[in-house]
Amino acid sequence: MKYIISEAQLSTIFGEYNPRDFLYYKNLAEPFSTKKKFMSAYPKQYYLAKKAGILNDLKDWSQKGTRNLMGYKGRDNEF
């Protein structure tokens, strides 16, 4: 039987991360609405959470920045 696991799961197995780290990142990210705000307040924790592959799983992040960029995409031809 073969199993496919993510790099984060492998790192957890090898002891680089443990489930308490993930809970710590989640509690740290909770007050922030966007990833950019979280990154500017806690850059080290942001990159560790991103490396662990759990950044998108931590919470429902606001997508307002992405929606604004998509709104400008069609306006390039107007100028």
Summary of the structure (lengths in Angstrom):
residues: 79
radius of gyration: 16.8
end to end distance: 58.9
largest distance: 58.9
contacts: 160
relative contact order: 0.13
helix: 66%
strand: 0%
